[in-house]
Amino acid sequence: MLSNSAFLLAMPGGSEWIFIILAVLILFGGRKIPEFMRGLGKGIREFNDAKSNVKKEIEDGMQEKDKQAN
């Protein structure tokens, strides 16, 4: 028997993906999907840039701390 958390994390199968794609097409229409995907890509790109900047700042801070310790 699967627990609720395992059930929620399961990936959809082939027929479920087709249903999801059809639902998206019906809800958003063919013209809105490219705009939606562009916005999604831009959001992912901005997130990755912010993540990189935070990582760089942390590494720079650690290097500065090491220089001050010597």
PAPAVEX-646616 format. One record per residue: residue in three letters; x, y, z of N, C-alpha, C in turn. Coordinates in steps of 0.05 Angstrom, whole numbers, plus 32768, in hexadecimal, padded with zeros to 4 digits. Layout:
BEGIN
[r "ala"; [X; Y; Z]; [X; Y; Z]; [X; Y; Z]]
...
END
This chain:
BEGIN
[r "met"; [8011; 7FE8; 8000]; [8000; 8000; 8000]; [8012; 8019; 8000]]
[r "leu"; [800D; 802C; 7FEE]; [801C; 8044; 7FED]; [8012; 8059; 8001]]
[r "ser"; [8025; 8067; 800D]; [801C; 807D; 801F]; [8015; 8095; 800E]]
[r "asn"; [8008; 80A9; 801A]; [8000; 80C0; 800C]; [8017; 80D0; 8000]]
[r "ser"; [802D; 80D1; 800F]; [8044; 80E1; 8005]; [8051; 80D3; 7FED]]
[r "ala"; [8052; 80B9; 7FEC]; [805D; 80AB; 7FD5]; [804A; 80AE; 7FBD]]
[r "phe"; [8030; 80AE; 7FC2]; [801D; 80B2; 7FAD]; [801F; 80CE; 7FA0]]
[r "leu"; [8023; 80E2; 7FB0]; [8025; 80FD; 7FA6]; [803F; 8102; 7F96]]
[r "leu"; [8054; 80F3; 7F9C]; [806E; 80F6; 7F8E]; [8070; 80E5; 7F74]]
[r "ala"; [805C; 80D5; 7F6E]; [805D; 80C3; 7F57]; [805A; 80D4; 7F3E]]
[r "met"; [806A; 80CE; 7F29]; [8069; 80DC; 7F10]; [8051; 80D1; 7EFF]]
[r "pro"; [8045; 80E3; 7EF0]; [802E; 80DA; 7EDF]; [8038; 80C8; 7EC9]]
[r "gly"; [8027; 80B6; 7EC0]; [802E; 80A4; 7EAA]; [8027; 80B0; 7E8F]]
[r "gly"; [8029; 80A0; 7E7A]; [8026; 80AA; 7E5F]; [800A; 80B6; 7E59]]
[r "ser"; [7FF5; 80A7; 7E61]; [7FDA; 80B1; 7E5B]; [7FD3; 80C9; 7E6D]]
[r "glu"; [7FDF; 80CA; 7E85]; [7FDA; 80E1; 7E96]; [7FE7; 80FA; 7E8B]]
[r "trp"; [7FFF; 80F7; 7E7E]; [800C; 810E; 7E72]; [7FFB; 8119; 7E5B]]
[r "ile"; [7FEF; 8107; 7E4C]; [7FDE; 8110; 7E36]; [7FC6; 811F; 7E41]]
[r "phe"; [7FBA; 8116; 7E56]; [7FA3; 8124; 7E62]; [7FAC; 813F; 7E6D]]
[r "ile"; [7FC3; 8141; 7E79]; [7FCE; 815A; 7E83]; [7FD2; 816E; 7E6D]]
[r "ile"; [7FDE; 8165; 7E57]; [7FE4; 8176; 7E40]; [7FCA; 8180; 7E33]]
[r "leu"; [7FB6; 816E; 7E30]; [7F9C; 8177; 7E26]; [7F8F; 818B; 7E38]]
[r "ala"; [7F90; 8187; 7E52]; [7F84; 819A; 7E65]; [7F91; 81B5; 7E63]]
[r "val"; [7FAC; 81B5; 7E60]; [7FBA; 81CF; 7E5D]; [7FB3; 81DD; 7E43]]
[r "leu"; [7FB1; 81CE; 7E2D]; [7FA8; 81D9; 7E14]; [7F8C; 81E5; 7E15]]
[r "ile"; [7F7A; 81D7; 7E23]; [7F5F; 81E1; 7E25]; [7F5E; 81FA; 7E37]]
[r "leu"; [7F6D; 81FA; 7E4D]; [7F6C; 8210; 7E5F]; [7F7A; 8229; 7E55]]
[r "phe"; [7F91; 8226; 7E48]; [7FA1; 823D; 7E40]; [7F9F; 8243; 7E22]]
[r "gly"; [7F98; 8230; 7E12]; [7F97; 8235; 7DF5]; [7FB3; 8233; 7DE9]]
[r "gly"; [7FB4; 822F; 7DCF]; [7FCD; 822C; 7DC1]; [7FDF; 8244; 7DC1]]
[r "arg"; [7FD3; 825C; 7DC1]; [7FE3; 8274; 7DC0]; [7FF0; 827C; 7DDA]]
[r "lys"; [7FE4; 8275; 7DF0]; [7FEE; 827D; 7E0A]; [8005; 826B; 7E14]]
[r "ile"; [8007; 8252; 7E0A]; [801B; 8240; 7E13]; [8038; 8249; 7E0E]]
[r "pro"; [803E; 8253; 7DF5]; [805A; 825D; 7DF1]; [8061; 8274; 7E04]]
[r "glu"; [804D; 8286; 7E09]; [8052; 829C; 7E1B]; [8057; 8292; 7E38]]
[r "phe"; [8047; 827E; 7E3F]; [804A; 8272; 7E5A]; [8066; 8264; 7E5C]]
[r "met"; [806E; 8256; 7E48]; [8088; 8248; 7E49]; [809F; 825C; 7E49]]
[r "arg"; [809D; 8272; 7E3A]; [80B1; 8287; 7E3B]; [80B4; 8293; 7E57]]
[r "gly"; [809D; 8298; 7E63]; [809D; 82A3; 7E7E]; [80A9; 828F; 7E92]]
[r "leu"; [80A2; 8276; 7E8E]; [80AD; 8261; 7EA0]; [80CB; 825F; 7E9C]]
[r "gly"; [80D5; 8260; 7E84]; [80F1; 825E; 7E7F]; [8100; 8276; 7E8A]]
[r "lys"; [80F4; 828E; 7E88]; [8100; 82A6; 7E93]; [8101; 82A4; 7EB1]]
[r "gly"; [80EC; 829A; 7EBE]; [80EC; 8297; 7EDB]; [8101; 8283; 7EE4]]
[r "ile"; [8104; 826D; 7ED6]; [8119; 8259; 7EDD]; [8135; 8265; 7EDA]]
[r "arg"; [8139; 8274; 7EC4]; [8153; 8281; 7EBF]; [8159; 8295; 7ED6]]
[r "glu"; [8146; 82A5; 7EDE]; [814A; 82B8; 7EF3]; [8150; 82AA; 7F0D]]
[r "phe"; [8142; 8294; 7F13]; [8147; 8285; 7F2B]; [8164; 827A; 7F2B]]
[r "asn"; [816C; 826E; 7F15]; [8187; 8263; 7F13]; [819C; 8279; 7F16]]
[r "asp"; [8197; 8291; 7F0A]; [81AA; 82A7; 7F0D]; [81AC; 82B0; 7F2B]]
[r "ala"; [8195; 82B2; 7F38]; [8196; 82B9; 7F54]; [81A4; 82A4; 7F65]]
[r "lys"; [819F; 828B; 7F5F]; [81AC; 8275; 7F6D]; [81CB; 8277; 7F69]]
[r "ser"; [81D3; 827C; 7F51]; [81F0; 827F; 7F4B]; [81FC; 8296; 7F5A]]
[r "asn"; [81EE; 82AD; 7F5B]; [81F8; 82C4; 7F69]; [81FB; 82BF; 7F86]]
[r "val"; [81E8; 82B2; 7F92]; [81E9; 82AC; 7FAF]; [8200; 8299; 7FB5]]
[r "lys"; [8204; 8285; 7FA4]; [821A; 8272; 7FA7]; [8235; 8280; 7FA5]]
[r "lys"; [8237; 8293; 7F91]; [8250; 82A1; 7F8D]; [8256; 82B3; 7FA5]]
[r "glu"; [8241; 82C1; 7FB0]; [8245; 82D2; 7FC7]; [824E; 82C2; 7FDF]]
[r "ile"; [8243; 82AA; 7FE3]; [824B; 829A; 7FFA]; [8268; 8291; 7FF6]]
[r "glu"; [826F; 8288; 7FDE]; [828B; 827F; 7FD9]; [829E; 8296; 7FDD]]
[r "asp"; [8297; 82AE; 7FD3]; [82A8; 82C6; 7FD6]; [82AC; 82CD; 7FF3]]
[r "gly"; [8296; 82CB; 8002]; [8297; 82D1; 801F]; [82A9; 82BD; 802E]]
[r "met"; [82A8; 82A3; 8026]; [82B8; 828F; 8033]; [82D6; 8294; 802C]]
[r "gln"; [82DC; 829C; 8013]; [82F7; 82A1; 800B]; [8302; 82BA; 801A]]
[r "glu"; [82F1; 82CE; 801D]; [82F9; 82E7; 802C]; [82FE; 82E0; 8049]]
[r "lys"; [82EE; 82CF; 8054]; [82F2; 82C7; 8070]; [830C; 82B8; 8073]]
[r "asp"; [8313; 82A7; 8060]; [832C; 8298; 8061]; [8344; 82AB; 805F]]
[r "lys"; [8342; 82BF; 804E]; [8358; 82D3; 804B]; [835C; 82E3; 8065]]
[r "gln"; [8346; 82EA; 8072]; [8348; 82F9; 808B]; [8354; 82E7; 80A1]]
[r "ala"; [834F; 82CD; 80A1]; [835A; 82BB; 80B5]; [8378; 82B7; 80B3]]
[r "asn"; [8382; 82BA; 809B]; [839F; 82B6; 8096]; [83AE; 82CF; 809D]]
END
